[in-house]
Amino acid sequence: MTQARLPNIGDFSDYFLESAMRRAWLAFLLCSFILCSAQQPAPLPLTVEQQTLFDAAKKDFSEHHPELALEKMKQLHIMVPENSTITGGTAETALTVGDDAYALSLLTPLVAAHPDDPLALELLARVYAQGGDATRRDKTIAAVLDLHQKTTDERFQRADRFLVERVKLANGYLDIYYALVPFSGYHIYMLGRQVDANNALIRQITLESNDMDQIAFAKEQPVMASKGMRRFSMDTYSASKAGPNGTATQTQALMGFMDGQPSYDDAKARMLKVANGDALPLAVRTGVPVPSPH
């Protein structure tokens, strides 16, 4: 059995992990991939009436009324059905309020018309995930990863993860992200961001493949290692707390190891066990300083 290890979490902490809702809406508002993709012409600008409606939808969303924002986005989509930015934004807002069926009705033709649109593909993967369609979810995730490898869109090239689904918990949610490329020094492949009912961060749950774990893995599983397989671990990072001297700290826990990359569903099930308090850690380290974002 591999001895439990606690990594120096150094460059990985919660400061750079936004809430799923904020990330999704900002990606749309601040010039989404759909609008700015080098592969597509920009849609025509909105009229004064349409821009006013769009601004009102943004205001509703910023004030935590996504259901009101969706009503306005639906109206706007009817006005400009050919505007891919509005279509994508309407679908994303629908996903936020849980209207997956309506989102799918928008995204299916959008992706068919723009198969190289990364945001549309990401949203489609999310619809399938939240609808329980594992086959189409995995196929669409693979399409997103393939597009990331060949894209010329500089913003998409810099991206390292995307939201796949939001899972309802007894008290809050688990937002599950998939890595476009393994990120941080610990090679994180999947990230679960557990929040309470008010979207306040509780903890982060990672599926990672730390290089330091591969030394023991190669000795214990030489055949698997020779085939390029790796050892993975599931770890948690608590929400940071300011200490008496003002320095933020967090708690890191090692939940377990897996030889070979687990499937999406396996990793999700393990994350849910952690989020629901049904899994005990192998080792815990407290008082770990949170690195500065600067």
C-alpha positions as CSV (number, residue, x, y, z in Angstrom):
1,M,0.0,0.0,0.0
2,T,1.2,3.5,-0.9
3,Q,2.0,5.6,2.1
4,A,-0.4,8.6,2.3
5,R,1.2,11.8,1.3
6,L,0.3,15.5,1.8
7,P,1.5,17.7,-1.0
8,N,2.7,21.2,-0.5
9,I,-0.3,22.9,-2.0
10,G,1.7,26.0,-2.8
11,D,0.3,27.3,-6.0
12,F,-3.2,25.8,-5.6
13,S,-5.9,27.4,-3.5
14,D,-9.4,28.7,-3.7
15,Y,-8.6,32.3,-4.5
16,F,-8.6,31.7,-8.3
17,L,-11.6,29.4,-8.4
18,E,-14.8,31.4,-9.1
19,S,-18.3,30.3,-8.5
20,A,-19.8,28.4,-11.5
21,M,-22.6,30.9,-11.9
22,R,-20.3,33.9,-11.9
23,R,-17.8,32.3,-14.2
24,A,-20.5,31.3,-16.7
25,W,-22.3,34.6,-16.8
26,L,-19.1,36.7,-17.0
27,A,-17.8,34.5,-19.8
28,F,-20.9,35.5,-21.7
29,L,-21.0,39.2,-20.7
30,L,-17.4,39.9,-21.1
31,C,-17.2,38.9,-24.7
32,S,-17.9,35.2,-24.8
33,F,-16.1,32.7,-27.1
34,I,-19.2,32.8,-29.3
35,L,-18.9,36.5,-30.0
36,C,-15.1,36.7,-30.2
37,S,-14.2,33.3,-31.8
38,A,-11.8,33.8,-34.7
39,Q,-13.7,31.2,-36.6
40,Q,-16.9,33.2,-36.7
41,P,-18.0,36.7,-37.8
42,A,-19.3,38.9,-35.0
43,P,-23.1,39.2,-34.9
44,L,-24.8,42.5,-35.8
45,P,-25.0,45.0,-32.9
46,L,-28.2,45.2,-30.9
47,T,-30.7,48.0,-31.4
48,V,-31.4,50.4,-28.6
49,E,-34.5,48.5,-27.6
50,Q,-32.6,45.2,-27.6
51,Q,-29.7,46.6,-25.7
52,T,-32.0,48.0,-23.1
53,L,-33.6,44.6,-22.6
54,F,-30.2,42.9,-22.5
55,D,-29.0,45.4,-19.9
56,A,-32.1,44.7,-17.8
57,A,-31.3,40.9,-18.0
58,K,-27.8,41.5,-16.8
59,K,-29.1,43.6,-13.9
60,D,-31.5,40.8,-12.9
61,F,-28.7,38.3,-13.0
62,S,-26.3,40.4,-11.0
63,E,-29.0,40.9,-8.3
64,H,-29.4,37.1,-8.1
65,H,-32.6,36.8,-10.1
66,P,-31.6,34.5,-12.9
67,E,-35.3,33.5,-13.5
68,L,-36.1,37.1,-14.3
69,A,-33.1,37.3,-16.5
70,L,-34.2,34.3,-18.4
71,E,-37.6,35.8,-19.2
72,K,-35.8,38.8,-20.8
73,M,-33.2,36.7,-22.6
74,K,-36.0,34.6,-24.1
75,Q,-37.6,37.8,-25.4
76,L,-34.3,38.9,-26.8
77,H,-33.7,35.6,-28.5
78,I,-37.1,35.8,-30.3
79,M,-36.0,39.3,-31.5
80,V,-32.6,38.2,-32.8
81,P,-32.7,34.4,-33.3
82,E,-29.8,34.6,-35.7
83,N,-27.5,36.2,-33.0
84,S,-25.3,33.3,-31.7
85,T,-24.2,35.3,-28.7
86,I,-27.7,35.9,-27.5
87,T,-28.6,32.3,-28.3
88,G,-25.7,31.0,-26.2
89,G,-26.3,33.5,-23.4
90,T,-30.0,32.5,-23.3
91,A,-29.1,28.8,-23.1
92,E,-26.5,29.5,-20.4
93,T,-29.1,31.4,-18.3
94,A,-31.6,28.6,-18.8
95,L,-29.0,26.1,-17.5
96,T,-28.5,28.3,-14.4
97,V,-32.2,28.2,-13.5
98,G,-32.4,24.5,-14.3
99,D,-34.4,24.6,-17.6
100,D,-32.2,22.1,-19.3
101,A,-34.8,21.1,-21.9
102,Y,-35.1,24.7,-23.2
103,A,-31.3,25.0,-23.1
104,L,-30.9,21.8,-25.2
105,S,-33.5,23.1,-27.8
106,L,-31.2,26.2,-28.3
107,L,-27.8,24.5,-28.1
108,T,-28.5,21.6,-30.5
109,P,-28.9,23.8,-33.6
110,L,-26.3,26.2,-32.3
111,V,-23.6,23.5,-32.2
112,A,-24.7,22.1,-35.5
113,A,-24.2,25.5,-37.1
114,H,-21.0,26.3,-35.2
115,P,-19.3,23.0,-34.4
116,D,-16.0,24.8,-33.6
117,D,-17.6,27.1,-31.0
118,P,-16.0,26.1,-27.6
119,L,-18.6,27.8,-25.3
120,A,-21.5,26.2,-27.2
121,L,-19.8,22.8,-26.9
122,E,-19.1,23.2,-23.2
123,L,-22.8,24.2,-22.6
124,L,-24.0,21.2,-24.5
125,A,-21.8,18.9,-22.4
126,R,-23.4,20.5,-19.4
127,V,-26.9,19.9,-20.6
128,Y,-26.1,16.2,-21.2
129,A,-24.4,15.8,-17.9
130,Q,-27.2,17.4,-15.9
131,G,-29.7,15.4,-17.9
132,G,-28.0,12.1,-17.1
133,D,-27.0,11.3,-20.7
134,A,-23.5,9.9,-19.9
135,T,-22.8,8.8,-23.5
136,R,-23.5,12.1,-25.1
137,R,-21.8,13.9,-22.2
138,D,-18.6,12.0,-22.6
139,K,-18.7,12.4,-26.4
140,T,-19.1,16.1,-26.1
141,I,-16.4,16.4,-23.4
142,A,-14.1,14.7,-25.9
143,A,-15.1,17.1,-28.6
144,V,-14.3,20.1,-26.3
145,L,-10.8,18.6,-25.5
146,D,-10.1,17.9,-29.2
147,L,-11.1,21.5,-30.1
148,H,-8.9,22.9,-27.3
149,Q,-5.9,21.1,-28.9
150,K,-6.4,22.5,-32.3
151,T,-8.0,25.9,-31.7
152,T,-6.5,29.2,-32.8
153,D,-8.7,31.2,-30.3
154,E,-6.1,32.6,-27.9
155,R,-8.5,32.9,-25.0
156,F,-9.6,29.3,-25.4
157,Q,-6.0,28.2,-25.6
158,R,-5.4,29.8,-22.2
159,A,-8.4,28.2,-20.6
160,D,-7.7,25.1,-18.4
161,R,-11.1,23.9,-17.2
162,F,-14.8,24.2,-17.9
163,L,-18.0,23.5,-15.9
164,V,-19.7,20.2,-16.7
165,E,-22.5,20.1,-14.2
166,R,-24.0,21.4,-10.9
167,V,-25.3,18.7,-8.6
168,K,-27.8,19.5,-5.9
169,L,-26.8,18.4,-2.4
170,A,-28.8,18.3,0.9
171,N,-27.5,21.8,1.7
172,G,-25.9,23.4,-1.3
173,Y,-24.4,22.3,-4.5
174,L,-21.3,20.6,-6.0
175,D,-20.1,22.2,-9.2
176,I,-17.9,19.8,-11.2
177,Y,-15.3,21.1,-13.6
178,Y,-13.3,19.1,-16.1
179,A,-9.7,20.0,-17.0
180,L,-9.0,21.0,-20.6
181,V,-5.4,20.3,-19.6
182,P,-4.3,19.1,-16.2
183,F,-3.8,22.3,-14.2
184,S,-1.7,23.5,-11.2
185,G,1.5,21.8,-10.1
186,Y,-0.5,18.8,-9.0
187,H,-2.0,18.0,-12.4
188,I,-5.7,18.4,-11.5
189,Y,-8.0,16.5,-13.9
190,M,-11.3,17.2,-12.3
191,L,-12.4,19.7,-9.7
192,G,-15.5,19.7,-7.5
193,R,-16.4,23.0,-5.9
194,Q,-18.8,22.5,-3.0
195,V,-20.8,25.5,-2.0
196,D,-23.7,26.2,0.4
197,A,-27.2,27.3,-0.5
198,N,-25.9,30.9,-0.8
199,N,-23.0,29.9,-3.1
200,A,-20.4,30.4,-0.3
201,L,-17.4,28.1,-0.8
202,I,-17.2,25.1,1.7
203,R,-14.4,23.1,0.1
204,Q,-12.8,22.0,-3.1
205,I,-12.4,18.4,-4.1
206,T,-9.8,17.5,-6.6
207,L,-8.9,14.5,-8.7
208,E,-5.2,15.0,-9.2
209,S,-2.1,13.1,-10.4
210,N,0.8,14.5,-8.5
211,D,4.2,13.7,-10.0
212,M,5.6,12.7,-6.6
213,D,3.1,9.8,-6.4
214,Q,4.3,8.3,-9.7
215,I,7.6,7.1,-8.2
216,A,5.9,4.6,-5.9
217,F,3.4,3.8,-8.6
218,A,6.1,2.8,-11.0
219,K,7.6,0.5,-8.5
220,E,4.3,-1.1,-7.4
221,Q,2.6,-1.2,-10.8
222,P,5.4,-1.4,-13.4
223,V,3.2,-2.8,-16.1
224,M,0.6,-0.1,-15.8
225,A,3.3,2.6,-15.6
226,S,5.0,1.3,-18.7
227,K,1.7,1.8,-20.6
228,G,1.7,5.5,-19.6
229,M,-0.9,5.1,-16.9
230,R,-0.6,7.2,-13.7
231,R,-1.6,7.1,-10.1
232,F,-4.4,9.5,-9.1
233,S,-5.5,10.8,-5.7
234,M,-8.6,12.6,-4.4
235,D,-7.9,15.5,-2.1
236,T,-9.9,18.3,-0.5
237,Y,-9.1,21.9,0.3
238,S,-11.2,23.8,2.8
239,A,-12.4,27.3,2.3
240,S,-9.7,29.7,3.5
241,K,-9.9,31.4,6.9
242,A,-8.0,34.4,8.2
243,G,-5.9,33.8,11.2
244,P,-5.1,36.2,14.1
245,N,-2.3,37.7,12.1
246,G,-4.5,38.2,9.0
247,T,-2.9,35.4,7.0
248,A,-5.4,33.1,5.3
249,T,-5.0,29.4,5.9
250,Q,-6.8,26.3,4.7
251,T,-7.1,22.6,5.5
252,Q,-6.0,19.9,3.0
253,A,-7.0,16.3,3.3
254,L,-6.0,13.2,1.3
255,M,-9.1,11.0,0.7
256,G,-7.5,8.1,-1.2
257,F,-5.6,6.8,-4.2
258,M,-6.6,5.3,-7.6
259,D,-4.3,3.5,-10.0
260,G,-5.2,4.6,-13.5
261,Q,-7.5,7.5,-14.4
262,P,-11.1,6.9,-13.1
263,S,-14.0,7.5,-15.3
264,Y,-16.0,10.7,-15.0
265,D,-18.8,8.8,-13.2
266,D,-16.4,7.1,-10.8
267,A,-14.7,10.4,-9.9
268,K,-18.1,12.1,-9.6
269,A,-19.4,9.4,-7.2
270,R,-16.2,9.7,-5.1
271,M,-16.6,13.5,-4.9
272,L,-20.2,13.1,-3.9
273,K,-19.3,10.8,-1.1
274,V,-16.9,13.4,0.2
275,A,-19.4,16.2,-0.2
276,N,-22.0,14.2,1.6
277,G,-19.7,13.4,4.5
278,D,-19.6,9.7,3.7
279,A,-15.8,9.4,3.2
280,L,-13.0,9.7,5.8
281,P,-9.6,11.2,5.0
282,L,-6.4,9.1,5.1
283,A,-4.5,12.2,6.3
284,V,-5.1,15.8,7.1
285,R,-3.0,18.9,7.3
286,T,-4.3,22.1,8.9
287,G,-3.1,25.7,8.9
288,V,-1.7,25.6,5.4
289,P,-1.1,29.2,4.1
290,V,-3.1,30.3,1.1
291,P,-0.8,31.8,-1.5
292,S,-1.3,35.3,-2.6
293,P,-3.0,35.7,-6.0
294,H,-0.5,38.4,-6.9
